[in-house]
Amino acid sequence: MTNLSFQGKTVLVTGGSRGIGKAIASAFAASGAKVAIHYGHQQETAEQTKILWQVQVI
């Protein structure tokens, strides 16, 4: 498989807080992308995401 660079790109991953969505979001981040994650209203998940990825959660 070809390694793609997403440096300087922004991607939106829906359902990115767990499972396949989380793995996809991680892969994009590892490829240099800025990743926006959308998921249901779960405050605990938001806090875990904030700590794990050291990002702003809104």
MARBA-3410 file (N, C-alpha, C, O; in Angstrom, 1 decimal):
58
0.8,-1.2,0.0,0.0,0.0,0.0,0.9,1.2,0.0,1.9,1.3,0.7 ~ 0.5,2.2,-0.8,1.2,3.5,-0.9,1.0,4.3,0.4,-0.2,4.5,0.8 ~ 2.0,4.9,0.9,1.9,5.8,2.1,1.5,7.2,1.6,2.3,7.8,0.8 ~ 0.4,7.7,2.0,-0.1,9.0,1.6,0.3,10.0,2.6,0.2,9.7,3.8 ~ 0.6,11.2,2.2,0.8,12.3,3.1,-0.4,13.2,3.1,-0.9,13.6,2.1
-0.9,13.5,4.3,-2.0,14.4,4.5,-1.5,15.7,5.2,-2.3,16.4,5.8 ~ -0.2,15.9,5.1,0.4,17.1,5.7,-0.3,18.4,5.2,-0.5,18.6,4.0 ~ -0.8,19.2,6.1,-1.4,20.5,5.8,-2.9,20.3,5.4,-3.5,21.3,5.0 ~ -3.4,19.1,5.5,-4.8,18.9,5.1,-5.6,18.7,6.4,-5.1,18.4,7.5 ~ -6.9,19.0,6.3,-7.8,18.8,7.5,-8.9,17.8,7.0,-9.5,17.9,6.0
-9.1,16.8,7.9,-10.1,15.8,7.7,-11.1,15.7,8.8,-10.8,16.1,9.9 ~ -12.3,15.3,8.4,-13.4,15.1,9.4,-13.7,13.7,9.5,-14.0,13.0,8.5 ~ -13.7,13.1,10.7,-14.0,11.7,10.9,-15.2,11.6,11.8,-15.2,12.1,12.9 ~ -16.3,11.1,11.2,-17.5,10.9,12.0,-17.4,9.5,12.8,-16.9,8.6,12.2 ~ -17.9,9.5,14.0,-17.7,8.3,14.8,-16.3,8.0,15.2,-15.9,6.9,15.3
-15.5,9.1,15.4,-14.1,8.9,15.6,-13.6,8.7,17.0,-12.4,8.8,17.3 ~ -14.5,8.5,17.9,-14.1,8.3,19.3,-13.8,6.9,19.7,-13.3,6.7,20.8 ~ -14.2,5.9,18.9,-13.9,4.5,19.2,-13.9,3.7,18.0,-14.4,4.1,16.9 ~ -13.5,2.5,18.1,-13.5,1.5,17.0,-12.8,1.9,15.8,-11.7,2.4,15.8 ~ -13.5,1.6,14.6,-12.9,1.8,13.3,-12.6,3.3,13.1,-11.6,3.7,12.6
-13.6,4.1,13.6,-13.5,5.6,13.4,-12.2,6.1,14.1,-11.5,7.0,13.6 ~ -12.0,5.6,15.3,-10.8,6.0,16.1,-9.5,5.6,15.4,-8.6,6.4,15.3 ~ -9.5,4.4,14.8,-8.3,4.0,14.1,-8.1,4.8,12.9,-6.9,5.1,12.5 ~ -9.2,5.2,12.2,-9.0,6.0,11.0,-8.5,7.4,11.4,-7.6,7.9,10.7 ~ -9.1,8.0,12.4,-8.6,9.3,12.9,-7.1,9.2,13.3,-6.4,10.2,12.9
-6.7,8.2,13.9,-5.3,8.0,14.3,-4.4,7.9,13.1,-3.3,8.5,13.1 ~ -4.9,7.2,12.1,-4.1,7.0,10.8,-3.9,8.4,10.1,-2.8,8.7,9.6 ~ -5.0,9.1,10.0,-4.9,10.4,9.4,-3.9,11.3,10.2,-3.1,12.0,9.6 ~ -4.0,11.3,11.5,-3.2,12.2,12.3,-1.7,11.8,12.1,-0.8,12.6,12.0 ~ -1.4,10.5,12.1,-0.1,10.0,11.9,0.5,10.3,10.5,1.7,10.4,10.3
-0.5,10.6,9.5,-0.1,11.0,8.2,0.1,12.5,8.0,0.2,13.0,6.9 ~ -0.1,13.2,9.2,0.2,14.7,9.2,-1.1,15.5,9.1,-1.0,16.8,9.0 ~ -2.3,14.9,9.1,-3.5,15.7,8.9,-3.9,16.3,10.2,-3.6,15.8,11.3 ~ -4.6,17.4,10.2,-5.4,18.0,11.3,-6.7,17.2,11.3,-7.3,17.2,10.2 ~ -7.1,16.7,12.4,-8.2,15.8,12.4,-9.3,16.4,13.3,-9.1,16.7,14.5
-10.5,16.5,12.7,-11.7,16.9,13.4,-12.5,15.6,13.6,-12.8,14.9,12.7 ~ -13.0,15.4,14.9,-13.7,14.2,15.2,-15.1,14.6,15.6,-15.3,15.4,16.5 ~ -16.1,13.9,15.0,-17.5,14.1,15.4,-18.0,12.8,16.0,-17.8,11.7,15.5 ~ -18.7,12.9,17.1,-19.3,11.7,17.8,-20.4,12.2,18.7,-20.6,13.4,18.8 ~ -21.2,11.3,19.2,-22.3,11.6,20.1,-22.0,12.4,21.3,-20.8,12.6,21.6
-23.0,12.8,22.0,-22.8,13.6,23.2,-22.4,12.8,24.4,-23.3,12.3,25.2 ~ -21.2,12.5,24.5,-20.7,11.7,25.7,-19.5,12.5,26.3,-18.4,12.4,25.8 ~ -19.8,13.1,27.4,-18.7,14.0,28.0,-17.5,13.2,28.4,-16.4,13.7,28.2 ~ -17.7,11.9,28.9,-16.5,11.1,29.3,-15.6,10.8,28.1,-14.4,10.9,28.2 ~ -16.2,10.5,27.0,-15.5,10.2,25.7,-14.7,11.5,25.3,-13.6,11.4,24.9
-15.4,12.6,25.4,-14.7,13.9,25.0,-13.5,14.2,25.9,-12.5,14.6,25.3 ~ -13.6,13.9,27.1,-12.5,14.1,28.0,-11.3,13.2,27.7,-10.2,13.5,27.8 ~ -11.7,11.9,27.5,-10.7,10.9,27.1,-9.9,11.3,25.9,-8.7,11.2,25.8 ~ -10.7,11.7,24.9,-10.1,12.2,23.6,-9.2,13.4,23.8,-8.1,13.4,23.3 ~ -9.6,14.3,24.6,-8.8,15.5,24.9,-7.5,15.1,25.5,-6.4,15.6,25.2
-7.5,14.2,26.5,-6.3,13.8,27.2,-5.4,12.9,26.3,-4.2,13.2,26.2 ~ -6.0,12.0,25.6,-5.2,11.1,24.7,-4.5,11.8,23.6,-3.3,11.6,23.3 ~ -5.2,12.7,22.9,-4.6,13.4,21.8,-4.1,14.8,22.1,-3.5,15.4,21.2 ~ -4.3,15.2,23.3,-3.8,16.6,23.7,-4.4,17.6,22.7,-3.6,18.4,22.2 ~ -5.7,17.6,22.6,-6.4,18.6,21.7,-7.5,19.3,22.4,-7.9,19.0,23.5
-8.0,20.3,21.7,-9.1,21.1,22.2,-10.4,20.3,21.9,-10.6,19.9,20.7 ~ -11.3,20.2,22.8,-12.6,19.5,22.6,-13.7,20.5,22.8,-13.8,21.1,23.9 ~ -14.6,20.7,21.8,-15.7,21.6,21.9,-17.0,20.9,21.7,-18.0,21.5,21.8
END
